[in-house]
């Protein structure tokens, strides 16, 4: 696996990663790859939506109430007829399945990763 180019500390500081709690999950049939639409509560930042290709490892029911990590300062991205407002972070497995980055202990919604 090839390492990406080195970035500066100031590059890293531009990325705004926050904790959030999944409050609703629905199917996203218009997505090219099987996906869910997530509504995520980021506390004072509000509720944001994201499309996530996580259907291989997660049921809709088990995602409700799950705390995740997402990048919240990307511009909105259109996916089919939907606009994603944040990027939920995960790790790609050998078969391209995505394991969400989640928290081992509960923290407040909207808390910053650093």
N, CA, C and O atoms as CSV, one atom per row, in Angstrom:
chain,resi,resn,atom,element,x,y,z
A,1,UNK,N,N,0.840,-1.172,0.000
A,1,UNK,CA,C,0.000,0.000,0.000
A,1,UNK,C,C,0.893,1.245,0.000
A,1,UNK,O,O,1.795,1.381,0.826
A,2,UNK,N,N,0.626,2.122,-0.918
A,2,UNK,CA,C,1.452,3.315,-1.082
A,2,UNK,C,C,1.023,4.424,-0.116
A,2,UNK,O,O,-0.167,4.683,0.064
A,3,UNK,N,N,2.007,5.064,0.493
A,3,UNK,CA,C,1.763,6.175,1.405
A,3,UNK,C,C,1.494,7.439,0.599
A,3,UNK,O,O,2.171,7.704,-0.394
A,4,UNK,N,N,0.502,8.220,1.028
A,4,UNK,CA,C,0.188,9.475,0.342
A,4,UNK,C,C,1.257,10.511,0.653
A,4,UNK,O,O,2.014,10.345,1.609
A,5,UNK,N,N,1.334,11.590,-0.148
A,5,UNK,CA,C,2.355,12.618,0.091
A,5,UNK,C,C,2.211,13.245,1.480
A,5,UNK,O,O,1.108,13.380,2.010
A,6,UNK,N,N,3.334,13.616,2.042
A,6,UNK,CA,C,3.360,14.255,3.351
A,6,UNK,C,C,2.616,15.585,3.309
A,6,UNK,O,O,2.712,16.327,2.331
A,7,UNK,N,N,1.876,15.881,4.372
A,7,UNK,CA,C,1.200,17.170,4.481
A,7,UNK,C,C,1.803,17.941,5.650
A,7,UNK,O,O,2.487,17.374,6.502
A,8,UNK,N,N,1.540,19.226,5.672
A,8,UNK,CA,C,2.037,20.044,6.778
A,8,UNK,C,C,1.031,20.025,7.924
A,8,UNK,O,O,-0.119,19.622,7.750
A,9,UNK,N,N,1.474,20.461,9.083
A,9,UNK,CA,C,0.573,20.564,10.230
A,9,UNK,C,C,-0.569,21.524,9.911
A,9,UNK,O,O,-1.709,21.284,10.309
A,10,UNK,N,N,-0.275,22.598,9.204
A,10,UNK,CA,C,-1.336,23.569,8.866
A,10,UNK,C,C,-2.356,22.951,7.908
A,10,UNK,O,O,-3.531,23.314,7.954
A,11,UNK,N,N,-1.931,22.019,7.036
A,11,UNK,CA,C,-2.883,21.296,6.180
A,11,UNK,C,C,-3.850,20.489,7.043
A,11,UNK,O,O,-5.062,20.518,6.827
A,12,UNK,N,N,-3.303,19.772,8.018
A,12,UNK,CA,C,-4.132,18.954,8.901
A,12,UNK,C,C,-5.112,19.822,9.695
A,12,UNK,O,O,-6.264,19.434,9.890
A,13,UNK,N,N,-4.667,20.979,10.148
A,13,UNK,CA,C,-5.516,21.854,10.949
A,13,UNK,C,C,-6.723,22.388,10.178
A,13,UNK,O,O,-7.688,22.853,10.786
A,14,UNK,N,N,-6.679,22.325,8.857
A,14,UNK,CA,C,-7.805,22.787,8.039
A,14,UNK,C,C,-8.962,21.792,8.039
A,14,UNK,O,O,-10.093,22.161,7.724
A,15,UNK,N,N,-8.694,20.545,8.385
A,15,UNK,CA,C,-9.726,19.505,8.364
A,15,UNK,C,C,-10.494,19.558,9.676
A,15,UNK,O,O,-9.910,19.426,10.751
A,16,UNK,N,N,-11.807,19.751,9.581
A,16,UNK,CA,C,-12.654,19.848,10.769
A,16,UNK,C,C,-13.418,18.537,10.946
A,16,UNK,O,O,-14.451,18.310,10.314
A,17,UNK,N,N,-12.884,17.677,11.822
A,17,UNK,CA,C,-13.506,16.383,12.108
A,17,UNK,C,C,-14.240,16.494,13.434
A,17,UNK,O,O,-13.698,16.994,14.420
A,18,UNK,N,N,-15.492,16.018,13.444
A,18,UNK,CA,C,-16.331,16.153,14.635
A,18,UNK,C,C,-17.043,14.854,14.969
A,18,UNK,O,O,-17.243,13.989,14.116
A,19,UNK,N,N,-17.416,14.746,16.233
A,19,UNK,CA,C,-18.238,13.625,16.678
A,19,UNK,C,C,-19.700,13.941,16.407
A,19,UNK,O,O,-20.128,15.090,16.513
A,20,UNK,N,N,-20.452,12.922,16.060
A,20,UNK,CA,C,-21.875,13.096,15.818
A,20,UNK,C,C,-22.615,11.801,16.093
A,20,UNK,O,O,-22.027,10.719,16.084
A,21,UNK,N,N,-23.912,11.925,16.338
A,21,UNK,CA,C,-24.744,10.753,16.597
A,21,UNK,C,C,-25.744,10.571,15.469
A,21,UNK,O,O,-26.460,11.506,15.111
A,22,UNK,N,N,-25.794,9.377,14.914
A,22,UNK,CA,C,-26.738,9.054,13.843
A,22,UNK,C,C,-28.144,9.049,14.437
A,22,UNK,O,O,-28.420,8.323,15.391
A,23,UNK,N,N,-29.038,9.875,13.858
A,23,UNK,CA,C,-30.406,9.955,14.381
A,23,UNK,C,C,-31.440,9.352,13.431
A,23,UNK,O,O,-32.546,9.019,13.856
A,24,UNK,N,N,-31.093,9.208,12.149
A,24,UNK,CA,C,-31.997,8.510,11.233
A,24,UNK,C,C,-31.196,7.914,10.088
A,24,UNK,O,O,-30.134,8.415,9.718
A,25,UNK,N,N,-31.737,6.822,9.532
A,25,UNK,CA,C,-31.090,6.099,8.431
A,25,UNK,C,C,-32.170,5.688,7.449
A,25,UNK,O,O,-33.207,5.151,7.838
A,26,UNK,N,N,-31.917,5.947,6.165
A,26,UNK,CA,C,-32.847,5.487,5.139
A,26,UNK,C,C,-32.070,4.937,3.958
A,26,UNK,O,O,-30.900,5.266,3.763
A,27,UNK,N,N,-32.724,4.100,3.175
A,27,UNK,CA,C,-32.100,3.555,1.970
A,27,UNK,C,C,-31.898,4.673,0.957
A,27,UNK,O,O,-32.633,5.661,0.955
A,28,UNK,N,N,-30.902,4.511,0.102
A,28,UNK,CA,C,-30.606,5.482,-0.952
A,28,UNK,C,C,-30.611,4.733,-2.284
A,28,UNK,O,O,-29.547,4.424,-2.820
A,29,UNK,N,N,-31.792,4.439,-2.823
A,29,UNK,CA,C,-31.891,3.600,-4.026
A,29,UNK,C,C,-31.284,4.230,-5.281
A,29,UNK,O,O,-30.926,3.504,-6.208
A,30,UNK,N,N,-31.158,5.552,-5.338
A,30,UNK,CA,C,-30.610,6.197,-6.539
A,30,UNK,C,C,-29.078,6.239,-6.558
A,30,UNK,O,O,-28.486,6.653,-7.554
A,31,UNK,N,N,-28.441,5.820,-5.481
A,31,UNK,CA,C,-26.976,5.787,-5.437
A,31,UNK,C,C,-26.461,4.698,-6.375
A,31,UNK,O,O,-27.106,3.664,-6.549
A,32,UNK,N,N,-25.309,4.936,-6.969
A,32,UNK,CA,C,-24.698,3.968,-7.879
A,32,UNK,C,C,-24.339,2.675,-7.147
A,32,UNK,O,O,-24.540,1.583,-7.678
A,33,UNK,N,N,-23.807,2.800,-5.929
A,33,UNK,CA,C,-23.464,1.648,-5.098
A,33,UNK,C,C,-24.401,1.634,-3.892
A,33,UNK,O,O,-24.854,2.693,-3.456
A,34,UNK,N,N,-24.701,0.448,-3.343
A,34,UNK,CA,C,-25.620,0.386,-2.202
A,34,UNK,C,C,-25.181,1.331,-1.080
A,34,UNK,O,O,-24.041,1.284,-0.620
A,35,UNK,N,N,-26.106,2.182,-0.655
A,35,UNK,CA,C,-25.788,3.221,0.325
A,35,UNK,C,C,-26.987,3.525,1.204
A,35,UNK,O,O,-28.128,3.193,0.883
A,36,UNK,N,N,-26.688,4.167,2.320
A,36,UNK,CA,C,-27.704,4.727,3.190
A,36,UNK,C,C,-27.583,6.248,3.171
A,36,UNK,O,O,-26.524,6.797,2.869
A,37,UNK,N,N,-28.677,6.912,3.494
A,37,UNK,CA,C,-28.653,8.336,3.805
A,37,UNK,C,C,-28.749,8.436,5.318
A,37,UNK,O,O,-29.694,7.934,5.926
A,38,UNK,N,N,-27.763,9.089,5.920
A,38,UNK,CA,C,-27.716,9.253,7.368
A,38,UNK,C,C,-28.035,10.698,7.730
A,38,UNK,O,O,-27.594,11.626,7.051
A,39,UNK,N,N,-28.794,10.885,8.791
A,39,UNK,CA,C,-28.939,12.197,9.421
A,39,UNK,C,C,-28.155,12.116,10.722
A,39,UNK,O,O,-28.368,11.222,11.541
A,40,UNK,N,N,-27.238,13.076,10.897
A,40,UNK,CA,C,-26.300,13.027,12.015
A,40,UNK,C,C,-26.411,14.313,12.824
A,40,UNK,O,O,-26.373,15.412,12.270
A,41,UNK,N,N,-26.548,14.168,14.138
A,41,UNK,CA,C,-26.629,15.310,15.046
A,41,UNK,C,C,-25.219,15.698,15.478
A,41,UNK,O,O,-24.517,14.915,16.118
A,42,UNK,N,N,-24.809,16.926,15.119
A,42,UNK,CA,C,-23.505,17.446,15.497
A,42,UNK,C,C,-23.624,18.534,16.565
A,42,UNK,O,O,-22.807,19.453,16.604
A,43,UNK,N,N,-24.619,18.437,17.417
A,43,UNK,CA,C,-24.773,19.385,18.512
A,43,UNK,C,C,-25.008,20.795,18.000
A,43,UNK,O,O,-25.923,21.025,17.210
A,44,UNK,N,N,-24.188,21.742,18.444
A,44,UNK,CA,C,-24.348,23.145,18.069
A,44,UNK,C,C,-24.194,23.393,16.573
A,44,UNK,O,O,-24.662,24.412,16.065
A,45,UNK,N,N,-23.538,22.467,15.858
A,45,UNK,CA,C,-23.394,22.603,14.402
A,45,UNK,C,C,-24.680,22.213,13.676
A,45,UNK,O,O,-24.837,22.499,12.489
A,46,UNK,N,N,-25.588,21.568,14.382
A,46,UNK,CA,C,-26.863,21.169,13.789
A,46,UNK,C,C,-26.848,19.757,13.240
A,46,UNK,O,O,-25.915,18.985,13.459
A,47,UNK,N,N,-27.905,19.449,12.524
A,47,UNK,CA,C,-28.074,18.131,11.911
A,47,UNK,C,C,-27.645,18.215,10.452
A,47,UNK,O,O,-28.060,19.111,9.717
A,48,UNK,N,N,-26.814,17.273,10.053
A,48,UNK,CA,C,-26.333,17.217,8.667
A,48,UNK,C,C,-26.605,15.839,8.098
A,48,UNK,O,O,-26.694,14.848,8.823
A,49,UNK,N,N,-26.735,15.803,6.768
A,49,UNK,CA,C,-26.996,14.543,6.073
A,49,UNK,C,C,-25.745,14.092,5.323
A,49,UNK,O,O,-24.929,14.902,4.884
A,50,UNK,N,N,-25.625,12.780,5.193
A,50,UNK,CA,C,-24.503,12.201,4.468
A,50,UNK,C,C,-24.942,10.901,3.814
A,50,UNK,O,O,-25.744,10.154,4.374
A,51,UNK,N,N,-24.413,10.636,2.627
A,51,UNK,CA,C,-24.601,9.341,1.981
A,51,UNK,C,C,-23.390,8.487,2.335
A,51,UNK,O,O,-22.251,8.947,2.261
A,52,UNK,N,N,-23.646,7.240,2.720
A,52,UNK,CA,C,-22.548,6.375,3.153
A,52,UNK,C,C,-22.727,4.968,2.589
A,52,UNK,O,O,-23.802,4.376,2.688
A,53,UNK,N,N,-21.648,4.442,1.994
A,53,UNK,CA,C,-21.646,3.086,1.440
A,53,UNK,C,C,-21.244,2.103,2.535
A,53,UNK,O,O,-20.147,1.545,2.519
A,54,UNK,N,N,-22.152,1.907,3.479
A,54,UNK,CA,C,-21.855,1.071,4.649
A,54,UNK,C,C,-22.869,-0.057,4.822
A,54,UNK,O,O,-23.004,-0.609,5.914
A,55,UNK,N,N,-23.576,-0.398,3.755
A,55,UNK,CA,C,-24.647,-1.395,3.848
A,55,UNK,C,C,-24.139,-2.820,4.038
A,55,UNK,O,O,-24.886,-3.676,4.513
A,56,UNK,N,N,-22.878,-3.094,3.677
A,56,UNK,CA,C,-22.360,-4.459,3.808
A,56,UNK,C,C,-22.196,-4.881,5.261
A,56,UNK,O,O,-22.398,-6.050,5.590
A,57,UNK,N,N,-21.833,-3.949,6.131
A,57,UNK,CA,C,-21.528,-4.306,7.511
A,57,UNK,C,C,-22.541,-3.808,8.536
A,57,UNK,O,O,-22.518,-4.252,9.684
A,58,UNK,N,N,-23.436,-2.888,8.143
A,58,UNK,CA,C,-24.334,-2.264,9.115
A,58,UNK,C,C,-25.783,-2.317,8.652
A,58,UNK,O,O,-26.093,-2.046,7.492
A,59,UNK,N,N,-26.662,-2.672,9.580
A,59,UNK,CA,C,-28.097,-2.567,9.312
A,59,UNK,C,C,-28.540,-1.158,9.714
A,59,UNK,O,O,-27.868,-0.489,10.498
A,60,UNK,N,N,-29.653,-0.725,9.182
A,60,UNK,CA,C,-30.185,0.594,9.534
A,60,UNK,C,C,-30.432,0.687,11.038
A,60,UNK,O,O,-30.134,1.707,11.660
A,61,UNK,N,N,-30.972,-0.372,11.610
A,61,UNK,CA,C,-31.332,-0.362,13.027
A,61,UNK,C,C,-30.120,-0.192,13.941
A,61,UNK,O,O,-30.192,0.524,14.940
A,62,UNK,N,N,-29.003,-0.849,13.605
A,62,UNK,CA,C,-27.845,-0.756,14.495
A,62,UNK,C,C,-27.105,0.576,14.371
A,62,UNK,O,O,-26.282,0.903,15.226
A,63,UNK,N,N,-27.384,1.344,13.326
A,63,UNK,CA,C,-26.737,2.645,13.160
A,63,UNK,C,C,-27.382,3.739,14.012
A,63,UNK,O,O,-26.717,4.702,14.392
A,64,UNK,N,N,-28.668,3.592,14.311
A,64,UNK,CA,C,-29.364,4.605,15.095
A,64,UNK,C,C,-28.712,4.703,16.483
A,64,UNK,O,O,-28.572,3.699,17.181
A,65,UNK,N,N,-28.321,5.909,16.867
A,65,UNK,CA,C,-27.684,6.144,18.161
A,65,UNK,C,C,-26.186,5.948,18.165
A,65,UNK,O,O,-25.537,6.216,19.177
A,66,UNK,N,N,-25.608,5.484,17.051
A,66,UNK,CA,C,-24.166,5.246,16.978
A,66,UNK,C,C,-23.426,6.574,16.832
A,66,UNK,O,O,-23.792,7.405,16.001
A,67,UNK,N,N,-22.387,6.771,17.639
A,67,UNK,CA,C,-21.553,7.958,17.497
A,67,UNK,C,C,-20.449,7.677,16.490
A,67,UNK,O,O,-19.764,6.656,16.560
A,68,UNK,N,N,-20.294,8.597,15.560
A,68,UNK,CA,C,-19.320,8.439,14.473
A,68,UNK,C,C,-18.441,9.687,14.400
A,68,UNK,O,O,-18.644,10.655,15.133
A,69,UNK,N,N,-17.472,9.639,13.508
A,69,UNK,CA,C,-16.599,10.773,13.221
A,69,UNK,C,C,-16.825,11.164,11.768
A,69,UNK,O,O,-16.903,10.303,10.891
A,70,UNK,N,N,-16.931,12.479,11.513
A,70,UNK,CA,C,-17.146,12.956,10.145
A,70,UNK,C,C,-16.391,14.257,9.924
A,70,UNK,O,O,-16.161,15.027,10.857
A,71,UNK,N,N,-16.012,14.487,8.674
A,71,UNK,CA,C,-15.456,15.780,8.267
A,71,UNK,C,C,-16.637,16.679,7.938
A,71,UNK,O,O,-17.483,16.326,7.116
A,72,UNK,N,N,-16.694,17.853,8.589
A,72,UNK,CA,C,-17.862,18.725,8.442
A,72,UNK,C,C,-17.583,19.991,7.637
A,72,UNK,O,O,-18.493,20.796,7.438
A,73,UNK,N,N,-16.359,20.189,7.172
A,73,UNK,CA,C,-16.069,21.434,6.448
A,73,UNK,C,C,-15.741,21.244,4.971
A,73,UNK,O,O,-15.060,22.076,4.372
A,74,UNK,N,N,-16.224,20.151,4.383
A,74,UNK,CA,C,-16.177,20.007,2.931
A,74,UNK,C,C,-17.374,20.747,2.332
A,74,UNK,O,O,-18.387,20.917,3.010
A,75,UNK,N,N,-17.277,21.189,1.080
A,75,UNK,CA,C,-18.476,21.734,0.432
A,75,UNK,C,C,-19.485,20.607,0.191
A,75,UNK,O,O,-19.110,19.438,0.106
A,76,UNK,N,N,-20.745,20.962,0.083
A,76,UNK,CA,C,-21.778,19.958,-0.210
A,76,UNK,C,C,-21.434,19.238,-1.508
A,76,UNK,O,O,-20.926,19.849,-2.449
A,77,UNK,N,N,-21.711,17.939,-1.556
A,77,UNK,CA,C,-21.407,17.141,-2.747
A,77,UNK,C,C,-22.681,16.469,-3.228
A,77,UNK,O,O,-23.375,15.805,-2.459
A,78,UNK,N,N,-22.983,16.648,-4.518
A,78,UNK,CA,C,-24.177,16.026,-5.065
A,78,UNK,C,C,-23.883,14.582,-5.461
A,78,UNK,O,O,-22.920,14.289,-6.168
A,79,UNK,N,N,-24.754,13.691,-4.977
A,79,UNK,CA,C,-24.697,12.273,-5.316
A,79,UNK,C,C,-26.101,11.916,-5.781
A,79,UNK,O,O,-27.035,11.878,-4.981
A,80,UNK,N,N,-26.246,11.657,-7.069
A,80,UNK,CA,C,-27.570,11.442,-7.686
A,80,UNK,C,C,-28.442,12.663,-7.377
A,80,UNK,O,O,-28.080,13.785,-7.730
A,81,UNK,N,N,-29.575,12.454,-6.726
A,81,UNK,CA,C,-30.483,13.565,-6.437
A,81,UNK,C,C,-30.325,14.083,-5.005
A,81,UNK,O,O,-31.218,14.758,-4.493
A,82,UNK,N,N,-29.213,13.780,-4.363
A,82,UNK,CA,C,-28.999,14.076,-2.947
A,82,UNK,C,C,-27.743,14.924,-2.775
A,82,UNK,O,O,-26.778,14.765,-3.523
A,83,UNK,N,N,-27.750,15.833,-1.780
A,83,UNK,CA,C,-26.573,16.636,-1.457
A,83,UNK,C,C,-26.030,16.211,-0.098
A,83,UNK,O,O,-26.680,16.400,0.930
A,84,UNK,N,N,-24.830,15.634,-0.106
A,84,UNK,CA,C,-24.170,15.213,1.120
A,84,UNK,C,C,-23.524,16.427,1.773
A,84,UNK,O,O,-22.847,17.207,1.104
A,85,UNK,N,N,-23.734,16.590,3.091
A,85,UNK,CA,C,-23.280,17.779,3.813
A,85,UNK,C,C,-22.073,17.513,4.713
A,85,UNK,O,O,-21.555,18.440,5.335
A,86,UNK,N,N,-21.626,16.277,4.789
A,86,UNK,CA,C,-20.439,15.927,5.566
A,86,UNK,C,C,-19.924,14.585,5.057
A,86,UNK,O,O,-20.622,13.879,4.329
A,87,UNK,N,N,-18.707,14.241,5.440
A,87,UNK,CA,C,-18.098,12.976,5.021
A,87,UNK,C,C,-17.886,12.101,6.242
A,87,UNK,O,O,-17.034,12.385,7.083
A,88,UNK,N,N,-18.668,11.033,6.332
A,88,UNK,CA,C,-18.522,10.070,7.416
A,88,UNK,C,C,-17.240,9.284,7.162
A,88,UNK,O,O,-16.999,8.831,6.043
A,89,UNK,N,N,-16.418,9.120,8.199
A,89,UNK,CA,C,-15.125,8.468,8.035
A,89,UNK,C,C,-15.188,6.989,8.384
A,89,UNK,O,O,-15.885,6.578,9.312
A,90,UNK,N,N,-14.443,6.200,7.615
A,90,UNK,CA,C,-14.376,4.767,7.839
A,90,UNK,C,C,-13.101,4.194,7.253
A,90,UNK,O,O,-12.329,4.894,6.598
A,91,UNK,N,N,-12.895,2.914,7.498
A,91,UNK,CA,C,-11.720,2.191,7.022
A,91,UNK,C,C,-12.181,1.170,5.990
A,91,UNK,O,O,-13.123,0.416,6.232
A,92,UNK,N,N,-11.506,1.149,4.823
A,92,UNK,CA,C,-11.833,0.176,3.784
A,92,UNK,C,C,-11.195,-1.167,4.115
A,92,UNK,O,O,-10.001,-1.251,4.403
A,93,UNK,N,N,-12.017,-2.220,4.067
A,93,UNK,CA,C,-11.525,-3.573,4.271
A,93,UNK,C,C,-11.020,-4.163,2.965
A,93,UNK,O,O,-10.996,-3.489,1.935
A,94,UNK,N,N,-10.620,-5.414,3.016
A,94,UNK,CA,C,-10.064,-6.094,1.851
A,94,UNK,C,C,-11.045,-6.160,0.688
A,94,UNK,O,O,-10.632,-6.118,-0.471
A,95,UNK,N,N,-12.334,-6.260,0.981
A,95,UNK,CA,C,-13.352,-6.364,-0.064
A,95,UNK,C,C,-14.113,-5.058,-0.255
A,95,UNK,O,O,-15.254,-5.058,-0.716
A,96,UNK,N,N,-13.476,-3.944,0.103
A,96,UNK,CA,C,-14.043,-2.595,-0.049
A,96,UNK,C,C,-15.213,-2.312,0.888
A,96,UNK,O,O,-15.893,-1.298,0.736
A,97,UNK,N,N,-15.459,-3.214,1.876
A,97,UNK,CA,C,-16.483,-2.903,2.862
A,97,UNK,C,C,-15.928,-1.830,3.801
A,97,UNK,O,O,-14.723,-1.780,4.048
A,98,UNK,N,N,-16.807,-0.976,4.319
A,98,UNK,CA,C,-16.373,0.159,5.129
A,98,UNK,C,C,-16.755,-0.071,6.591
A,98,UNK,O,O,-17.921,-0.301,6.914
A,99,UNK,N,N,-15.749,-0.004,7.467
A,99,UNK,CA,C,-15.961,-0.033,8.907
A,99,UNK,C,C,-15.891,1.400,9.407
A,99,UNK,O,O,-14.875,2.076,9.240
A,100,UNK,N,N,-16.969,1.859,10.019
A,100,UNK,CA,C,-17.033,3.243,10.490
A,100,UNK,C,C,-16.024,3.521,11.596
A,100,UNK,O,O,-15.751,2.664,12.437
A,101,UNK,N,N,-15.475,4.732,11.582
A,101,UNK,CA,C,-14.703,5.193,12.728
A,101,UNK,C,C,-15.721,5.626,13.772
A,101,UNK,O,O,-16.546,6.504,13.520
A,102,UNK,N,N,-15.660,5.014,14.930
A,102,UNK,CA,C,-16.611,5.344,15.985
A,102,UNK,C,C,-15.845,5.503,17.293
A,102,UNK,O,O,-14.637,5.276,17.354
A,103,UNK,N,N,-16.564,5.895,18.329
A,103,UNK,CA,C,-15.940,6.212,19.606
A,103,UNK,C,C,-16.084,5.062,20.591
A,103,UNK,O,O,-17.104,4.373,20.601
A,104,UNK,N,N,-15.069,4.853,21.418
A,104,UNK,CA,C,-15.141,3.799,22.433
A,104,UNK,C,C,-15.887,4.282,23.675
A,104,UNK,O,O,-16.439,3.471,24.418
A,105,UNK,N,N,-15.908,5.585,23.905
A,105,UNK,CA,C,-16.661,6.201,24.998
A,105,UNK,C,C,-17.520,7.310,24.419
A,105,UNK,O,O,-17.134,7.932,23.429
A,106,UNK,N,N,-18.671,7.571,25.012
A,106,UNK,CA,C,-19.558,8.609,24.516
A,106,UNK,C,C,-18.986,9.991,24.829
A,106,UNK,O,O,-18.475,10.239,25.921
A,107,UNK,N,N,-19.084,10.880,23.845
A,107,UNK,CA,C,-18.696,12.285,24.003
A,107,UNK,C,C,-19.837,13.148,23.496
A,107,UNK,O,O,-20.807,12.632,22.940
A,108,UNK,N,N,-19.732,14.434,23.680
A,108,UNK,CA,C,-20.762,15.333,23.193
A,108,UNK,C,C,-20.764,15.396,21.670
A,108,UNK,O,O,-19.722,15.237,21.034
A,109,UNK,N,N,-21.926,15.625,21.099
A,109,UNK,CA,C,-22.028,15.806,19.657
A,109,UNK,C,C,-21.381,17.125,19.261
A,109,UNK,O,O,-21.580,18.153,19.910
A,110,UNK,N,N,-20.603,17.077,18.181
A,110,UNK,CA,C,-19.939,18.268,17.694
A,110,UNK,C,C,-18.560,18.485,18.281
A,110,UNK,O,O,-17.899,19.469,17.949
A,111,UNK,N,N,-18.107,17.582,19.154
A,111,UNK,CA,C,-16.773,17.735,19.724
A,111,UNK,C,C,-15.734,17.516,18.618
A,111,UNK,O,O,-15.922,16.687,17.729
A,112,UNK,N,N,-14.655,18.262,18.690
A,112,UNK,CA,C,-13.653,18.274,17.633
A,112,UNK,C,C,-12.594,17.178,17.844
A,112,UNK,O,O,-12.167,16.914,18.968
A,113,UNK,N,N,-12.192,16.561,16.751
A,113,UNK,CA,C,-11.104,15.594,16.748
A,113,UNK,C,C,-9.805,16.354,16.543
A,113,UNK,O,O,-9.737,17.257,15.709
A,114,UNK,N,N,-8.785,15.999,17.290
A,114,UNK,CA,C,-7.503,16.696,17.118
A,114,UNK,C,C,-6.362,15.892,17.648
A,114,UNK,O,O,-5.214,16.331,17.583
